Amino acid sequence: MVNKVFLLGRLGKDPEVRYLENNRAVANFTLATNEVFIDKSGNKVEQTDWHNIEMWDALARNAEKVLKKGRTVFIEGKIKNETWTDKEGNKRSAVRIRALQFQVVSSSGNADHGNNHEKNGNVHEEHHPEGGEILPF
């Protein structure tokens, strides 16, 4: 089975980074992706989807340094479905993208070329709360 996501989009806000016990870091932000198509009437339609992104540990720390609202970013990750019961007893659910790596594609409309560490979030650390393993495929 494969759970792999590739997104190219713009940050909707600066990452919100929280530091947990044992110096764990988690970053959360939204990413907008756009799709342009022609509808049945021949009109050009632009549709925007918003994705909730989370990053952990070294990746979150790197994101805090280089990711800013409006930047175009390429993200590789996996889909995480979460369910819980709120304070009122209602069942709730959310879909998140857990980023495994990222790369800044542009900032302020200019392409950022190269693979320097400042702009490349290619940090291979991941949080596994469910105790799962990464399979090499």
OpenMM code with the backbone's topology and positions (N, CA, C; nanometers):
from openmm import Vec3, app, unit

residues = "MET VAL ASN LYS VAL PHE LEU LEU GLY ARG LEU GLY LYS ASP PRO GLU VAL ARG TYR LEU GLU ASN ASN ARG ALA VAL ALA ASN PHE THR LEU ALA THR ASN GLU VAL PHE ILE ASP LYS SER GLY ASN LYS VAL GLU GLN THR ASP TRP HIS ASN ILE GLU MET TRP ASP ALA LEU ALA ARG ASN ALA GLU LYS VAL LEU LYS LYS GLY ARG THR VAL PHE ILE GLU GLY LYS ILE LYS ASN GLU THR TRP THR ASP LYS GLU GLY ASN LYS ARG SER ALA VAL ARG ILE ARG ALA LEU GLN PHE GLN VAL VAL SER SER SER GLY ASN ALA ASP HIS GLY ASN ASN HIS GLU LYS ASN GLY ASN VAL HIS GLU GLU HIS HIS PRO GLU GLY GLY GLU ILE LEU PRO PHE".split()
positions = [
    Vec3(0.0838, -0.1176, 0.0000),
    Vec3(0.0000, 0.0000, 0.0000),
    Vec3(0.0887, 0.1244, 0.0000),
    Vec3(0.0396, 0.2287, -0.0614),
    Vec3(0.1166, 0.3529, -0.0701),
    Vec3(0.0295, 0.4695, -0.0255),
    Vec3(0.0829, 0.5540, 0.0582),
    Vec3(0.0177, 0.6768, 0.1014),
    Vec3(0.1189, 0.7881, 0.0760),
    Vec3(0.1126, 0.8496, -0.0415),
    Vec3(0.2112, 0.9492, -0.0834),
    Vec3(0.1363, 1.0665, -0.1463),
    Vec3(0.1739, 1.1883, -0.1071),
    Vec3(0.1109, 1.3097, -0.1578),
    Vec3(0.2189, 1.4054, -0.2051),
    Vec3(0.1978, 1.4665, -0.3218),
    Vec3(0.2849, 1.5727, -0.3730),
    Vec3(0.1981, 1.6946, -0.3950),
    Vec3(0.2345, 1.8067, -0.3335),
    Vec3(0.1587, 1.9309, -0.3488),
    Vec3(0.2521, 2.0442, -0.3872),
    Vec3(0.2045, 2.1285, -0.4770),
    Vec3(0.2731, 2.2515, -0.5133),
    Vec3(0.1721, 2.3622, -0.4927),
    Vec3(0.1989, 2.4501, -0.3967),
    Vec3(0.1021, 2.5544, -0.3648),
    Vec3(0.1653, 2.6693, -0.2897),
    Vec3(0.0782, 2.7621, -0.2500),
    Vec3(0.1215, 2.8816, -0.1760),
    Vec3(0.0771, 2.8735, -0.0310),
    Vec3(0.1665, 2.9159, 0.0589),
    Vec3(0.1320, 2.9190, 0.2000),
    Vec3(0.0251, 3.0245, 0.2251),
    Vec3(-0.0789, 2.9838, 0.2977),
    Vec3(-0.1861, 3.0766, 0.3330),
    Vec3(-0.1528, 3.1595, 0.4554),
    Vec3(-0.0550, 3.1153, 0.5331),
    Vec3(-0.0110, 3.1889, 0.6523),
    Vec3(0.1274, 3.1395, 0.6907),
    Vec3(0.1970, 3.2169, 0.7720),
    Vec3(0.3248, 3.1727, 0.8267),
    Vec3(0.3013, 3.0478, 0.9114),
    Vec3(0.3973, 2.9568, 0.9153),
    Vec3(0.3820, 2.8380, 1.0008),
    Vec3(0.3687, 2.8772, 1.1479),
    Vec3(0.2781, 2.8086, 1.2173),
    Vec3(0.2666, 2.8229, 1.3622),
    Vec3(0.3447, 2.7068, 1.4224),
    Vec3(0.4509, 2.7391, 1.4948),
    Vec3(0.5378, 2.6354, 1.5492),
    Vec3(0.5209, 2.6307, 1.7006),
    Vec3(0.5004, 2.5087, 1.7511),
    Vec3(0.4897, 2.4863, 1.8953),
    Vec3(0.6009, 2.3909, 1.9369),
    Vec3(0.6538, 2.4142, 2.0555),
    Vec3(0.7566, 2.3273, 2.1100),
    Vec3(0.6958, 2.2467, 2.2236),
    Vec3(0.7087, 2.1161, 2.2128),
    Vec3(0.6505, 2.0242, 2.3090),
    Vec3(0.7587, 1.9698, 2.4013),
    Vec3(0.7208, 1.8809, 2.4907),
    Vec3(0.8209, 1.8208, 2.5807),
    Vec3(0.9246, 1.7439, 2.4995),
    Vec3(1.0389, 1.7229, 2.5589),
    Vec3(1.1527, 1.6567, 2.4947),
    Vec3(1.2016, 1.7320, 2.3715),
    Vec3(1.1781, 1.8644, 2.3678),
    Vec3(1.2233, 1.9507, 2.2579),
    Vec3(1.1632, 1.9123, 2.1228),
    Vec3(1.0462, 1.8483, 2.1231),
    Vec3(0.9755, 1.8167, 1.9988),
    Vec3(0.9168, 1.9463, 1.9443),
    Vec3(0.9180, 1.9625, 1.8131),
    Vec3(0.8597, 2.0797, 1.7478),
    Vec3(0.7567, 2.0329, 1.6467),
    Vec3(0.6474, 2.1076, 1.6370),
    Vec3(0.5452, 2.0798, 1.5355),
    Vec3(0.5049, 2.2122, 1.4723),
    Vec3(0.5022, 2.2137, 1.3389),
    Vec3(0.4614, 2.3322, 1.2635),
    Vec3(0.3322, 2.3006, 1.1905),
    Vec3(0.2396, 2.3971, 1.1901),
    Vec3(0.1134, 2.3839, 1.1185),
    Vec3(0.0900, 2.5078, 1.0345),
    Vec3(0.0392, 2.4873, 0.9115),
    Vec3(0.0018, 2.5985, 0.8239),
    Vec3(-0.0914, 2.5468, 0.7164),
    Vec3(-0.1493, 2.6392, 0.6417),
    Vec3(-0.2361, 2.6016, 0.5304),
    Vec3(-0.1631, 2.6258, 0.3990),
    Vec3(-0.1955, 2.5433, 0.3003),
    Vec3(-0.1365, 2.5522, 0.1677),
    Vec3(-0.2502, 2.5539, 0.0659),
    Vec3(-0.2476, 2.6500, -0.0248),
    Vec3(-0.3498, 2.6609, -0.1285),
    Vec3(-0.2975, 2.6050, -0.2599),
    Vec3(-0.3775, 2.5188, -0.3216),
    Vec3(-0.3475, 2.4700, -0.4564),
    Vec3(-0.4600, 2.5155, -0.5476),
    Vec3(-0.4264, 2.5460, -0.6726),
    Vec3(-0.5255, 2.5963, -0.7685),
    Vec3(-0.5381, 2.5022, -0.8861),
    Vec3(-0.6593, 2.4950, -0.9381),
    Vec3(-0.6868, 2.4196, -1.0592),
    Vec3(-0.7683, 2.5101, -1.1503),
    Vec3(-0.7284, 2.5196, -1.2761),
    Vec3(-0.8010, 2.6010, -1.3734),
    Vec3(-0.8568, 2.5072, -1.4795),
    Vec3(-0.9859, 2.5233, -1.5094),
    Vec3(-1.0482, 2.4393, -1.6121),
    Vec3(-1.1589, 2.5185, -1.6816),
    Vec3(-1.2073, 2.4642, -1.7916),
    Vec3(-1.3172, 2.5231, -1.8669),
    Vec3(-1.4433, 2.4445, -1.8340),
    Vec3(-1.5485, 2.5141, -1.7877),
    Vec3(-1.6725, 2.4448, -1.7532),
    Vec3(-1.7554, 2.4146, -1.8786),
    Vec3(-1.8719, 2.3534, -1.8620),
    Vec3(-1.9576, 2.3125, -1.9738),
    Vec3(-2.0031, 2.4301, -2.0591),
    Vec3(-2.0101, 2.5490, -1.9995),
    Vec3(-2.0520, 2.6685, -2.0721),
    Vec3(-1.9371, 2.7373, -2.1440),
    Vec3(-1.8162, 2.6837, -2.1315),
    Vec3(-1.6997, 2.7428, -2.1956),
    Vec3(-1.6320, 2.8509, -2.1144),
    Vec3(-1.6722, 2.8668, -1.9891),
    Vec3(-1.6128, 2.9680, -1.9019),
    Vec3(-1.4909, 2.9124, -1.8293),
    Vec3(-1.3892, 2.9954, -1.8170),
    Vec3(-1.2699, 2.9576, -1.7418),
    Vec3(-1.3019, 2.9661, -1.5925),
    Vec3(-1.2745, 2.8575, -1.5208),
    Vec3(-1.3035, 2.8509, -1.3781),
    Vec3(-1.1747, 2.8193, -1.3033),
    Vec3(-1.1488, 2.8955, -1.1976),
    Vec3(-1.0337, 2.8680, -1.1122),
    Vec3(-1.0859, 2.8205, -0.9780),
    Vec3(-1.0399, 2.7048, -0.9357),
    Vec3(-1.0837, 2.6459, -0.8106),
    Vec3(-0.9636, 2.6331, -0.7175),
    Vec3(-0.9792, 2.6782, -0.5938),
    Vec3(-0.8724, 2.6705, -0.4946),
    Vec3(-0.9097, 2.5699, -0.3872),
    Vec3(-0.8172, 2.4816, -0.3556),
    Vec3(-0.8330, 2.3882, -0.2439),
    Vec3(-0.7312, 2.4242, -0.1371),
    Vec3(-0.7737, 2.4171, -0.0107),
    Vec3(-0.6864, 2.4455, 0.1022),
    Vec3(-0.6514, 2.3165, 0.1737),
    Vec3(-0.5238, 2.2994, 0.2065),
    Vec3(-0.4738, 2.1795, 0.2712),
    Vec3(-0.4100, 2.2180, 0.4045),
    Vec3(-0.4372, 2.1391, 0.5072),
    Vec3(-0.3756, 2.1584, 0.6384),
    Vec3(-0.2478, 2.0763, 0.6425),
    Vec3(-0.1358, 2.1454, 0.6621),
    Vec3(-0.0039, 2.0823, 0.6599),
    Vec3(0.0528, 2.0792, 0.8007),
    Vec3(0.1163, 1.9660, 0.8373),
    Vec3(0.1903, 1.9589, 0.9631),
    Vec3(0.3290, 1.9047, 0.9353),
    Vec3(0.4253, 1.9572, 1.0098),
    Vec3(0.5653, 1.9131, 1.0012),
    Vec3(0.6149, 1.8925, 1.1430),
    Vec3(0.7080, 1.7977, 1.1595),
    Vec3(0.7588, 1.7652, 1.2920),
    Vec3(0.9098, 1.7814, 1.3009),
    Vec3(0.9558, 1.8133, 1.4190),
    Vec3(1.0957, 1.8124, 1.4610),
    Vec3(1.1858, 1.8987, 1.3721),
    Vec3(1.2942, 1.8442, 1.3172),
    Vec3(1.3893, 1.9250, 1.2400),
    Vec3(1.3217, 1.9903, 1.1199),
    Vec3(1.2287, 1.9212, 1.0595),
    Vec3(1.1562, 1.9781, 0.9451),
    Vec3(1.0749, 2.0998, 0.9893),
    Vec3(1.0111, 2.0914, 1.1057),
    Vec3(0.9339, 2.2040, 1.1599),
    Vec3(1.0249, 2.3225, 1.1919),
    Vec3(1.1419, 2.2948, 1.2489),
    Vec3(1.2366, 2.4027, 1.2813),
    Vec3(1.2863, 2.4713, 1.1546),
    Vec3(1.3127, 2.3931, 1.0506),
    Vec3(1.3567, 2.4495, 0.9231),
    Vec3(1.2441, 2.5314, 0.8596),
    Vec3(1.1222, 2.4822, 0.8670),
    Vec3(1.0070, 2.5544, 0.8130),
    Vec3(0.9900, 2.6895, 0.8823),
    Vec3(1.0106, 2.6914, 1.0132),
    Vec3(0.9976, 2.8156, 1.0900),
    Vec3(1.0949, 2.9213, 1.0389),
    Vec3(1.2121, 2.8782, 0.9923),
    Vec3(1.3141, 2.9704, 0.9446),
    Vec3(1.2870, 3.0222, 0.8033),
    Vec3(1.2340, 2.9379, 0.7149),
    Vec3(1.2307, 2.9750, 0.5731),
    Vec3(1.0926, 2.9904, 0.5112),
    Vec3(0.9873, 2.9365, 0.5736),
    Vec3(0.8552, 2.9453, 0.5119),
    Vec3(0.7806, 3.0689, 0.5602),
    Vec3(0.7240, 3.1414, 0.4656),
    Vec3(0.6470, 3.2620, 0.4944),
    Vec3(0.5200, 3.2624, 0.4099),
    Vec3(0.4185, 3.3301, 0.4589),
    Vec3(0.2923, 3.3434, 0.3867),
    Vec3(0.3182, 3.3902, 0.2433),
    Vec3(0.2531, 3.3244, 0.1464),
    Vec3(0.2632, 3.3639, 0.0063),
    Vec3(0.3701, 3.2915, -0.0726),
    Vec3(0.4666, 3.2278, -0.0054),
    Vec3(0.5717, 3.1560, -0.0776),
    Vec3(0.5154, 3.0309, -0.1439),
    Vec3(0.5685, 3.0000, -0.2620),
    Vec3(0.5315, 2.8770, -0.3308),
    Vec3(0.6243, 2.7659, -0.2844),
    Vec3(0.5640, 2.6539, -0.2447),
    Vec3(0.6391, 2.5446, -0.1842),
    Vec3(0.5944, 2.4119, -0.2452),
    Vec3(0.6926, 2.3248, -0.2681),
    Vec3(0.6655, 2.1876, -0.3092),
    Vec3(0.6770, 2.1009, -0.1844),
    Vec3(0.5729, 2.0226, -0.1563),
    Vec3(0.5698, 1.9391, -0.0372),
    Vec3(0.5481, 1.7944, -0.0766),
    Vec3(0.6261, 1.7070, -0.0151),
    Vec3(0.6041, 1.5629, -0.0274),
    Vec3(0.5649, 1.5131, 0.1104),
    Vec3(0.4581, 1.4347, 0.1163),
    Vec3(0.4130, 1.3856, 0.2455),
    Vec3(0.3140, 1.2734, 0.2326),
    Vec3(0.2306, 1.2591, 0.3373),
    Vec3(0.1282, 1.1557, 0.3371),
    Vec3(0.0017, 1.2090, 0.4027),
    Vec3(-0.1106, 1.1479, 0.3687),
    Vec3(-0.2406, 1.1881, 0.4214),
    Vec3(-0.2597, 1.1252, 0.5587),
    Vec3(-0.3051, 1.2062, 0.6539),
    Vec3(-0.3375, 1.1574, 0.7878),
    Vec3(-0.4833, 1.1938, 0.8179),
    Vec3(-0.5658, 1.0940, 0.8438),
    Vec3(-0.7047, 1.1141, 0.8833),
    Vec3(-0.7134, 1.1023, 1.0342),
    Vec3(-0.7708, 1.2039, 1.0990),
    Vec3(-0.7798, 1.2045, 1.2446),
    Vec3(-0.9265, 1.2131, 1.2854),
    Vec3(-0.9633, 1.1396, 1.3890),
    Vec3(-1.0987, 1.1475, 1.4448),
    Vec3(-1.0876, 1.1606, 1.5961),
    Vec3(-1.1813, 1.2337, 1.6559),
    Vec3(-1.1843, 1.2522, 1.8006),
    Vec3(-1.3246, 1.2943, 1.8416),
    Vec3(-1.3472, 1.2958, 1.9705),
    Vec3(-1.4740, 1.3413, 2.0257),
    Vec3(-1.4474, 1.4734, 2.0979),
    Vec3(-1.5249, 1.5769, 2.0628),
    Vec3(-1.5037, 1.7091, 2.1235),
    Vec3(-1.5660, 1.7157, 2.2632),
    Vec3(-1.5545, 1.8308, 2.3276),
    Vec3(-1.6016, 1.8491, 2.4648),
    Vec3(-1.7515, 1.8264, 2.4796),
    Vec3(-1.8259, 1.8517, 2.3710),
    Vec3(-1.9709, 1.8343, 2.3742),
    Vec3(-2.0132, 1.6921, 2.3372),
    Vec3(-1.9162, 1.6037, 2.3119),
    Vec3(-1.9475, 1.4658, 2.2786),
    Vec3(-1.9716, 1.4405, 2.1305),
    Vec3(-1.9453, 1.5407, 2.0453),
    Vec3(-1.9637, 1.5247, 1.9010),
    Vec3(-1.8401, 1.4624, 1.8380),
    Vec3(-1.8640, 1.3694, 1.7456),
    Vec3(-1.7507, 1.3112, 1.6733),
    Vec3(-1.7016, 1.4115, 1.5704),
    Vec3(-1.5717, 1.4308, 1.5664),
    Vec3(-1.5092, 1.5263, 1.4745),
    Vec3(-1.4038, 1.4523, 1.3932),
    Vec3(-1.3710, 1.5090, 1.2769),
    Vec3(-1.2646, 1.4501, 1.1950),
    Vec3(-1.1928, 1.5605, 1.1194),
    Vec3(-1.0696, 1.5313, 1.0806),
    Vec3(-0.9889, 1.6255, 1.0037),
    Vec3(-0.8919, 1.5464, 0.9172),
    Vec3(-0.8578, 1.6065, 0.8051),
    Vec3(-0.7574, 1.5479, 0.7164),
    Vec3(-0.6387, 1.6430, 0.7152),
    Vec3(-0.5201, 1.5896, 0.7388),
    Vec3(-0.3974, 1.6675, 0.7367),
    Vec3(-0.2997, 1.6029, 0.6408),
    Vec3(-0.2076, 1.6837, 0.5931),
    Vec3(-0.0948, 1.6322, 0.5173),
    Vec3(0.0264, 1.6403, 0.6092),
    Vec3(0.0856, 1.5262, 0.6418),
    Vec3(0.2080, 1.5247, 0.7208),
    Vec3(0.3245, 1.5327, 0.6233),
    Vec3(0.3888, 1.6483, 0.6196),
    Vec3(0.5002, 1.6703, 0.5275),
    Vec3(0.6213, 1.5900, 0.5720),
    Vec3(0.6858, 1.5266, 0.4758),
    Vec3(0.8088, 1.4518, 0.5014),
    Vec3(0.9301, 1.5293, 0.4506),
    Vec3(0.9072, 1.6164, 0.3512),
    Vec3(1.0108, 1.7070, 0.3029),
    Vec3(0.9446, 1.8192, 0.2252),
    Vec3(1.0180, 1.9289, 0.2105),
    Vec3(0.9657, 2.0415, 0.1331),
    Vec3(1.0803, 2.1143, 0.0660),
    Vec3(1.0427, 2.1920, -0.0354),
    Vec3(1.1392, 2.2786, -0.1019),
    Vec3(1.0686, 2.4071, -0.1426),
    Vec3(1.1278, 2.5207, -0.1089),
    Vec3(1.0735, 2.6491, -0.1494),
    Vec3(1.0982, 2.6646, -0.2988),
    Vec3(0.9914, 2.6902, -0.3737),
    Vec3(1.0018, 2.7064, -0.5182),
    Vec3(1.0177, 2.8533, -0.5527),
    Vec3(0.9447, 2.9403, -0.4826),
    Vec3(0.9600, 3.0835, -0.5067),
    Vec3(0.9195, 3.1621, -0.3834),
    Vec3(0.9763, 3.2799, -0.3732),
    Vec3(0.9368, 3.3741, -0.2697),
    Vec3(0.9178, 3.5083, -0.3380),
    Vec3(0.8055, 3.5692, -0.3157),
    Vec3(0.7731, 3.6976, -0.3773),
    Vec3(0.7797, 3.6911, -0.5298),
    Vec3(0.7437, 3.5775, -0.5858),
    Vec3(0.7370, 3.5646, -0.7310),
    Vec3(0.8674, 3.5315, -0.7996),
    Vec3(0.9792, 3.5228, -0.7266),
    Vec3(1.1083, 3.4903, -0.7863),
    Vec3(1.1441, 3.3465, -0.7553),
    Vec3(1.1921, 3.2746, -0.8544),
    Vec3(1.2301, 3.1353, -0.8327),
    Vec3(1.3555, 3.1283, -0.7470),
    Vec3(1.3553, 3.0361, -0.6514),
    Vec3(1.4723, 3.0114, -0.5676),
    Vec3(1.5408, 2.8875, -0.6222),
    Vec3(1.6510, 2.9061, -0.6927),
    Vec3(1.7205, 2.7932, -0.7531),
    Vec3(1.8273, 2.7420, -0.6587),
    Vec3(1.8609, 2.6158, -0.6758),
    Vec3(1.9657, 2.5561, -0.5937),
    Vec3(1.9060, 2.4723, -0.4834),
    Vec3(1.9923, 2.3993, -0.4178),
    Vec3(1.9485, 2.3086, -0.3121),
    Vec3(2.0183, 2.3393, -0.1812),
    Vec3(2.0372, 2.4665, -0.1496),
    Vec3(2.1038, 2.4958, -0.0235),
    Vec3(2.0114, 2.4624, 0.0931),
    Vec3(2.0703, 2.4403, 0.2094),
    Vec3(1.9951, 2.3956, 0.3257),
    Vec3(1.8927, 2.4985, 0.3729),
    Vec3(1.9183, 2.6254, 0.3500),
    Vec3(1.8258, 2.7288, 0.3942),
    Vec3(1.6901, 2.7171, 0.3258),
    Vec3(1.6881, 2.6756, 0.1999),
    Vec3(1.5625, 2.6731, 0.1269),
    Vec3(1.5112, 2.5328, 0.1038),
    Vec3(1.5904, 2.4337, 0.1354),
    Vec3(1.5508, 2.2963, 0.1094),
    Vec3(1.5157, 2.2295, 0.2414),
    Vec3(1.3905, 2.1875, 0.2549),
    Vec3(1.3461, 2.1223, 0.3771),
    Vec3(1.3615, 1.9729, 0.3699),
    Vec3(1.4585, 1.9263, 0.2971),
    Vec3(1.4788, 1.7834, 0.2762),
    Vec3(1.5430, 1.7222, 0.4007),
    Vec3(1.4700, 1.7260, 0.5099),
    Vec3(1.5175, 1.6726, 0.6359),
    Vec3(1.4417, 1.5430, 0.6598),
    Vec3(1.5134, 1.4340, 0.6736),
    Vec3(1.4479, 1.3041, 0.6842),
    Vec3(1.4230, 1.2646, 0.8289),
    Vec3(1.3393, 1.3423, 0.8959),
    Vec3(1.2934, 1.3070, 1.0294),
    Vec3(1.1430, 1.3099, 1.0247),
    Vec3(1.0817, 1.2158, 1.0924),
    Vec3(0.9364, 1.2095, 1.0908),
    Vec3(0.8864, 1.1646, 1.2258),
    Vec3(0.7720, 1.2160, 1.2636),
    Vec3(0.7058, 1.1787, 1.3877),
    Vec3(0.6129, 1.0611, 1.3585),
    Vec3(0.6210, 0.9567, 1.4386),
    Vec3(0.5365, 0.8391, 1.4200),
    Vec3(0.4572, 0.8116, 1.5480),
    Vec3(0.3482, 0.8876, 1.5731),
    Vec3(0.2745, 0.8647, 1.6963),
    Vec3(0.2092, 0.7277, 1.7015),
    Vec3(0.1813, 0.6690, 1.5851),
    Vec3(0.1155, 0.5398, 1.5836),
    Vec3(0.2142, 0.4247, 1.5876),
    Vec3(0.3449, 0.4542, 1.5932),
    Vec3(0.4461, 0.3508, 1.6029),
    Vec3(0.4718, 0.2779, 1.4726),
    Vec3(0.4277, 0.3328, 1.3615),
    Vec3(0.4452, 0.2673, 1.2323),
    Vec3(0.5872, 0.2811, 1.1790),
    Vec3(0.6152, 0.2075, 1.0745),
    Vec3(0.7457, 0.2128, 1.0113),
    Vec3(0.7351, 0.2730, 0.8728),
    Vec3(0.8436, 0.3295, 0.8242),
    Vec3(0.8507, 0.3776, 0.6873),
    Vec3(0.9010, 0.2630, 0.6017),
    Vec3(0.8264, 0.2297, 0.4982),
    Vec3(0.8679, 0.1237, 0.4068),
    Vec3(0.9415, 0.1865, 0.2901),
    Vec3(1.0532, 0.1294, 0.2477),
    Vec3(1.1392, 0.1911, 0.1447),
    Vec3(1.0919, 0.1641, 0.0018),
    Vec3(0.9770, 0.2231, -0.0376),
    Vec3(0.9336, 0.2120, -0.1770),
    Vec3(0.8599, 0.3324, -0.2205),
] * unit.nanometer
topology = app.Topology()
chain = topology.addChain("A")
for resn in residues:
    res = topology.addResidue(resn, chain)
    for name in ("N", "CA", "C"):
        topology.addAtom(name, app.Element.getBySymbol(name[0]), res)
